[in-house]
Amino acid sequence: MRETYDVVVVGGGAAGLSGALALTRARRSVLVVDGGEPRNAPAGGVHNYLAREGTPPGELLAAGRAEVAGYGGEFVDGAVVAATRRDDGGFRVALADGRAVDARRLLVTTGLVDELPDVPGLAGRWGRDVLHCPYCHGWEVRDVPLVVLATGPLAAHQALLWRQWSTDVTVVRHTPCAFTAEEDEQLAARDVRVVDGPAAGLELAGDALTGVRLAGGEVLRCGAVVVAPRFHARADVLASLGLTPVVQEMGGQVVGSAVPAGPTGATEVPGVWVAGNVTDPRAQVITSAAAGLAAGAAINADLTAEETRAAVAARRVPVAG
């Protein structure tokens, strides 16, 4: 590694790699530090990514790494434990292995952690047949029976969305939650069954999900379970710079946390940008990639402005003799 980079990118997912690609193509020195824990690792493929539909997540990231490396980008497999401001306005970036590098700018794309309902066996099938986004997974479970675990008032909206992919949808009130009279009517009109829970576990046949077992013993047949996770920003690195996530709400319900940022990912700390799920919990892979590009372009423009100011100041210094 060098001692100093124009930009250190923390996180090597779609957002980080896209930002790194834009910056390396702008002839910036870039180091990507990646912990190797992509959120979508359990998924069989990336969806709604134009011309890359169905590509396995690992394959997409490997191709992205190769592209960034082709323009001179460097990589470290590991974690950033902290970043501190230097006197010159740049940053000292401490790695988990004890090494440290300096960066003029930071792009943090550390993503989020999904907090799932507390049901035995649920986490182990996350991203396979325990799902949350119909646009990411709906086609893959089309026409199979679906069980929606209701943990809040947004469950009715979620069930009605998933009804587009299956005519057999059951909502289980896993935690006490009441729907409005209008929602009850809508669910009934779309033939969505509502039963009281809670869910006690999953039923499997080999490695295939076959149902959800309720606390009372009843088993609801299904091929996939729909949940509503809480999305918690991975923001430890940003916290070391004084940036903390804020609560995110939807329909009056807390759905997680995210780090605030402007349209191009600029944060309140000068020189620090964010992109992807760490700032936008709803971003899909292609959305995160686009955000990384926007952040990378903004960082390059910011560095160019700084270099231009320095060049102008140097030009104004009288030449001795």
N, C-alpha and C positions, 0 to 999 in steps of 0.2 A: 504494500500500500504506500501511497504518497503520504507526506505529512499534512498537506493541505489540498482540499478540493474546492471547486467552485460550489458544488452542491453535494450534500449527503442526503440520499433518499432512504428513509427508514420504513421498510416494508417492501416486499418484492412481489405483490399481487398485480392485478391488472392496472390499478391506479398508479402504483409506484413505477412499474415498468414502462407504462405509457409516458409518464412524466420524464423518466430517465431517457427514453428514446428521443423525445423532443429536444431535451437538453444536450444529449451527445451529438445529435445532428446539428445543433447550434454551436458545436465545437467547444462545449463546456466540459471540464473534467468532472466526472460524476462517479460516486461510490454508492452502490446499493447494498444496504445491510438487511438481510432477510432471515427471519427466524424459522421459515419453512413450515408455517402453520396456517395455510390458507383456509378460510372459512368454508369454502365449497369443496374441500378435499373429498368428502364422502360421496359427492354427487357423481353420477355416471358421465355426465356431459354438461357443457355450457350451452345455454339456450338463449335465443333472441339476440345472438351476436352475429350480425350479418356476415355471410360467407364463411363463418366458423361454427355453424349450427351443429350441436352434438359433439363437439370436440372435447375429449376428456380434459378436465381442469389442469392436470399436470402437464399434458402435452402442450396446451396453450401457453403455460408459463415457461416451459422449456424453449418454445419457439420465440417468445418475447425476450428471454434472456439472451438467446443467440443473436437476435437483432440488435439489442443494446450493446452487447460485447463487440459486434461488428463495427460499431462506430466509436469504440474505445472505452466504453463503460466498464467499470470494475465491480466485482461482487465480493462480499464477505457473507458466509453462512453463519449467522449468529444473531445476537440481540444487542440493541442499544439500551444501556441501563440509565443513562442520564445525558443531558446536554446543558451546558452553561454558556452564558454570554461572555465573550472576550472583550477586552478593552477597546479593540478596533472595530467592534460591532459584529464580528463574526461569532462562531460558536466552537466550543470544544466538545467533541462527541466521545463519550466513554462507552467502550464495548464490554460485553460480559466477560470476554476472555482476558481483560486487563489492558488491552491496547486502547489507544485514543488517537483520533484524527481531528483536524481542524476543518471547518467548512465556512464558506462565506454565506451560504444560505442553506436552509433545511426544508425538505419536503417530507412530511410525515403521513404515511399511508398504512397505518397499523390495523385498520379495520375495526371489527367489533366482535364481541362474544355473545352468543345466543344463550339466554337463560330459559330453559325449557320447563314445562310443568313437571312437578315431582310425581312421576308415575314410573314404577319399576320397568326397566327394559326400554324406555322411550329413547333415552340418549344414545343407546347403542345402535339404533336404527335411524338416527337423524340424517337427513339428506338422501336416504334410500327410499323408505316408505313411511317415514314420519316427516311431514312436509309443512311448509307455511305459505309458499308463494305459488299461486296457480299458474302464473305466467312462466315460472321456472320449471314447474313439474306437472302441470295439469295434463298436457298431451300424453305424457308417459303413463298416467293412471286413468286415462279416459275410459268411461264405461265400467269401471270397477266400483264396488260399494265403498263409500267413504264415511269415516266417522270424524266429526269435528269436535274437538275438546273445547268446550266453552269455558273461558276463564275471565270473561268480562263482557261488557255490552257490545263490543265490536264483533262478537262471534256471529251474530245474525248476518251482518254485512258479509263476513267471511264465508259463511255457508252459502249465501245467495250467489257469491262469485263462483265458488267451486261447483255449484249446480250446473254451470255451463258445460262442465266436463263429464258429469255423471248424473243420471236420473235417480240414483240411489244414494242419498245423503242423509245422515243421521247426526243430529247435534246432541252431545252429552253435556249436561250441566255439570262439569267437573268441580267447579266452585260455585257457590250460590250466586246467581246472576239472573236478573229479571229483564225480559225483553219488553219493549213497548207494545201496546195493543196493535199498532200498525205493523211492527215487525212480526208479531205472532201471525197476523193475517197474511203477510207476505210469505212467510215460511210455509204456512198451510197451503197457500195458493200454488206454490212451487213443489208441493208434495215432499217437503223436508220434514222429517220426523224429529221431534224433540223429546228427549227422555232425561230423567234425573240421574245423576251420578252419585258419588264420584267414580272415576275409572280406577280400577285396582291393579291392572296389569295388561300385558299383551298376550295374545294367543299365537303360537307359531307352529308351523308344520315344517320341520327341517329348518331351512333358512328363509322360509316364506311367512310373512305376516298373514294371519287368517282371521283375526278378530281382536276386539277389545273386551276385556272382562270387567264387569262392574262390581262394585263392592257387595252388592246383593247376590252375586253369583251369576247373573245373566251374562251371556256372551253375545256381543253384537258382531255379526260377520262383516268383515271389511278387508280390502286389499291395501288400504293406506289410511293413515291417521293424519288429520290436519290440526296443527297447533298454532298458537299465537305467542311466539317467544317475546321476551323483553330483550331489546338490543342495547348492549352496554359497550360504549366506545372503549377501545384499548388505548388509553391515553396516559400511561405512566411516564413516557418520555416527555410528553407535553406538560405534564404536571411539574416536572423539574424546571420548566421555563415559566411557570405561573399560569398556565392555561389549564382550566378544568372543564369537564363536560357539563352541559346543562340538561335538565330533564326535558324529555320530548313527550308531548301528549298528542293524542288523536281522539277526537270525539269526547274529550274530557277524561280520557283514560291514559295513564302513564304507560308508554310503550318502550321506554328506554332512555338513553342519554346520547349526546353527540357534542362535538366541539364546534362552537360557532365559527363561521368563516364567511368571507365575502364571496361574490360571484366567481372569482378566479381561485378561491381557496386561501386567500390571504387572511391571517389571523390578527388578533390584536397585538401580537408581539412582532415588531418589525423584523423581517428576514425569515419568518416562519410561515410556511404554507401547509395546508392539509388537503387531502383529496380522498375520495372513496367513502367507504362505510364509516370511517372514524368521524366524519362530519355529516354524512347523509345515510342514515340507516336503510332507506328504501332503495338505494342505488343497486342496480344489477351490474353484472360484469361489464357490459358494454357502456353503461352509464359511468361506472368508476373509471374506465379507460379514458372516456371523453373528459372527465374531470381532471385526470392526471395530465392530459395534454394541455388543458387550459392553464393549469397551475405551472407546468413546465414553461409554457410560453410567457406567462407573467413573470416568472423568476428570471428568465433570460432578459426580458425587457428591463427589469429592475437592476440587474447586474450591468447591463449596457448603459443605463442612465448613470449609475455610480461611476463607471469607467469614463464616461464622457465628462462628468463633472471634474474628475481628477485630471483628465487631459487638458481641459480648459484652464484649470488652476495652474498646471505646470507651464502652459503656454504663456501665461501672464507674468511669470517670474522673469525679471530682467536678466539678460545674459551678461555675465561679468566681462569687463574689458571692451 
